[in-house]
Structure formats: C-alpha cells, structure tokens
Amino acid sequence: MRLNIIAATCALALLTGCACPDIVNTREIGDEQMSCEQLAQEIEKCKNAKKELDDEKGFTGKNTAAALFFWPALIATHSNVNDALKALNDRQDHLVNLHAKKCCPQETTK
C-alpha cells in the first residue's frame, strides 16, 4: 500500500514537472504602432525567452528524472519546447521586419 502511494506521488510529480511553455502569438494587436525602441525591447524579450527554452531542452533534473522514470514526459517536454521556439522565432522575425519597415536604427536590435 505504501509503495503504491509513493509510486503515485512520483508519477504525479513527474507529470507536473513537464515543461509546458507558453506559445506566443506571432502577431499581436498593436505591433504596427510600436516605436522603434518598443520593437527593440520586444525583440530582446524574444531572444531572452529563446535562451530560457534552450535551457529547458538540456539535461535538467526534471528531464533526467523523466528519462529514467517516465520517458513519454521527456518527449512531450521536447515537443512543447520546440513548438514554443518556433513561435518565438516567427514572432522575432515579424518584429525584425517591422523594425526594418519603420527604418529604425540597426543598433537598437543588437
């Protein structure tokens, strides 16, 4: 009985430990009205979010435990992270295009 409770608790912990990142919208209402500085800040947010997601794909404690005890969770984590990364890349491309369209100075996106 005690072993069943421990096993159920571990399974629940692994399932809730899966990375389920938010997937951003490529285009937001108001993107067209953003200033050059606001666009540069949004582009920087995308870059930072992508770095965080790349860290989720690595060998974290959660991912190692998932691989050992519940490997489908690891597959789900990688799939979710890949979807979120694609959305962030699309969002960043959209923002960079808007930045160029507005003839903003290039140094604001570095």
C-alpha positions, -999 to 999 in steps of 0.1 A, spaced: 0 0 0 27 24 10 47 16 -22 16 24 -43 13 58 -26 50 66 -32 47 54 -69 16 76 -74 33 106 -59 64 102 -80 43 98 -112 23 129 -103 55 149 -96 69 138 -130 38 147 -149 35 182 -133 73 187 -139 70 186 -177 78 219 -194 47 234 -208 59 267 -221 35 294 -233 34 296 -270 35 333 -281 14 347 -308 34 357 -339 15 389 -344 -1 410 -316 -26 438 -318 -6 470 -317 26 457 -332 23 481 -361 20 511 -337 51 502 -317 80 527 -316 115 516 -327 125 513 -290 95 492 -282 102 469 -311 138 466 -300 126 457 -265 102 431 -278 129 416 -300 152 414 -269 124 397 -249 121 370 -277 159 364 -276 158 360 -238 128 337 -239 146 315 -265 176 312 -243 154 301 -214 137 275 -236 170 262 -249 179 256 -212 147 236 -207 158 212 -235 191 204 -218 199 180 -191 179 194 -162 169 175 -131 133 172 -144 144 159 -178 168 134 -163 141 121 -139 116 120 -168 140 100 -189 146 75 -161 110 71 -148 86 83 -174 102 88 -208 70 100 -226 72 131 -204 106 139 -218 93 135 -254 63 158 -245 87 184 -230 109 185 -261 78 187 -284 64 216 -263 97 234 -262 101 230 -300 67 244 -306 74 274 -284 108 280 -300 92 280 -335 66 305 -323 92 327 -308 113 326 -339 83 336 -360 75 364 -336 111 377 -337 111 376 -375 78 396 -376 92 422 -352 125 425 -371 106 430 -403 85 458 -387 117 473 -373 132 474 -408 100 486 -424 100 516 -400 136 524 -409 147 521 -373 184 524 -365 201 490 -367 219 494 -334 186 492 -314 183 455 -322 218 444 -312 
